[in-house]
Amino acid sequence: IHVMKKILYFTVIFTFLSVSCALANDTEPKNTKALTSQIYNLFDEENVPDQIRGQKAEVRLAVDDKGLVRILSISTNSSMLSKYIKENIDFQELRKGSYDEDIVYLVPIEVAK
């Protein structure tokens, strides 16, 4: 029931096939699904402003040696969405083993209407 509530209030679409990383080679980190799942759970779906519904962003992020998410860049046309993303995921701690250090992840985000 809680999962359905999240889907109804706020949907951030992480297309696991679209999530990529900026590496010299074309290998995908083994923990991409675990990372994207945790990122999704960091969003406060109950407080989504109506002004960002339907907006999209592409977020480049990495995880530091302390397990904290560090946003490197956000590509979007919406300054409100950019602010919302920063407030909800920048400097948040992740579970150990759910990410690879020294990887830059490219995460597409779309807020449901």
C-alpha positions as CSV (number, residue, x, y, z in Angstrom):
1,I,0.0,0.0,0.0
2,H,2.8,2.4,0.8
3,V,4.5,1.7,-2.5
4,M,1.2,2.5,-4.3
5,K,0.9,5.7,-2.4
6,K,4.4,6.8,-3.5
7,I,3.5,6.0,-7.1
8,L,0.3,8.0,-6.9
9,Y,1.8,11.1,-5.2
10,F,5.2,11.3,-6.8
11,T,6.8,9.2,-9.5
12,V,10.4,9.6,-10.3
13,I,11.2,7.5,-13.3
14,F,14.5,5.8,-13.2
15,T,14.9,3.8,-16.3
16,F,17.4,1.3,-15.3
17,L,18.4,0.8,-18.9
18,S,18.8,4.6,-19.3
19,V,20.9,5.0,-16.1
20,S,24.4,5.1,-17.2
21,C,27.8,6.1,-15.8
22,A,30.5,8.2,-17.2
23,L,33.4,5.7,-17.5
24,A,36.2,5.3,-19.9
25,N,34.8,1.9,-20.8
26,D,31.2,0.8,-21.4
27,T,30.8,-1.3,-18.3
28,E,27.8,-0.6,-16.1
29,P,28.4,-0.7,-12.3
30,K,26.9,-3.7,-10.7
31,N,25.1,-1.6,-8.1
32,T,23.2,0.7,-10.5
33,K,19.7,-0.6,-9.6
34,A,20.4,-0.5,-5.8
35,L,21.6,3.1,-6.1
36,T,18.7,4.3,-8.2
37,S,16.3,2.6,-5.8
38,Q,17.8,4.5,-2.9
39,I,17.8,7.8,-4.8
40,Y,14.1,7.3,-5.5
41,N,13.4,6.8,-1.8
42,L,15.2,10.0,-0.9
43,F,12.5,12.2,-2.6
44,D,9.8,13.6,-0.3
45,E,6.9,12.6,-2.5
46,E,4.2,14.2,-0.3
47,N,5.6,17.7,-0.7
48,V,6.0,17.8,-4.5
49,P,5.2,21.3,-5.7
50,D,2.6,21.4,-8.5
51,Q,5.0,23.6,-10.5
52,I,7.5,20.8,-11.1
53,R,5.0,18.1,-12.1
54,G,5.8,16.9,-15.6
55,Q,9.3,18.4,-15.5
56,K,12.4,16.4,-16.4
57,A,16.1,16.5,-15.4
58,E,19.3,14.7,-15.9
59,V,21.4,14.5,-12.8
60,R,25.1,13.7,-12.7
61,L,26.1,12.4,-9.3
62,A,28.7,10.5,-7.4
63,V,29.0,9.0,-4.0
64,D,31.9,10.1,-1.8
65,D,34.0,7.9,0.5
66,K,31.6,8.5,3.4
67,G,28.6,7.2,1.4
68,L,27.1,10.7,0.8
69,V,25.5,11.5,-2.5
70,R,27.2,14.5,-4.2
71,I,25.4,16.2,-7.1
72,L,27.8,17.2,-9.8
73,S,25.3,18.8,-12.1
74,I,21.6,19.0,-12.9
75,S,20.5,19.6,-16.4
76,T,16.9,20.9,-16.5
77,N,14.9,23.9,-17.7
78,S,13.2,24.2,-14.2
79,S,15.0,26.0,-11.5
80,M,12.4,24.8,-9.0
81,L,13.0,21.2,-10.0
82,S,16.8,21.7,-9.7
83,K,16.3,23.1,-6.2
84,Y,13.9,20.3,-5.2
85,I,16.5,17.7,-6.4
86,K,19.3,19.4,-4.4
87,E,17.3,19.6,-1.3
88,N,16.2,16.0,-1.4
89,I,19.3,14.1,-2.5
90,D,22.5,16.2,-2.2
91,F,24.6,15.1,0.9
92,Q,22.2,12.3,1.8
93,E,23.7,9.1,3.1
94,L,23.4,5.8,1.2
95,R,23.5,2.2,2.4
96,K,27.0,0.6,2.0
97,G,27.2,-1.8,-0.9
98,S,24.5,0.0,-2.9
99,Y,26.9,2.1,-5.0
100,D,30.4,2.0,-6.5
101,E,32.8,4.7,-5.4
102,D,34.7,6.7,-8.1
103,I,31.8,6.3,-10.5
104,V,29.8,9.2,-12.0
105,Y,26.2,8.2,-12.4
106,L,23.9,9.8,-15.0
107,V,20.4,9.6,-13.7
108,P,17.3,10.7,-15.7
109,I,14.5,12.0,-13.5
110,E,10.9,12.8,-14.5
111,V,8.3,14.0,-12.0
112,A,4.8,12.5,-12.7
113,K,2.0,14.9,-13.5
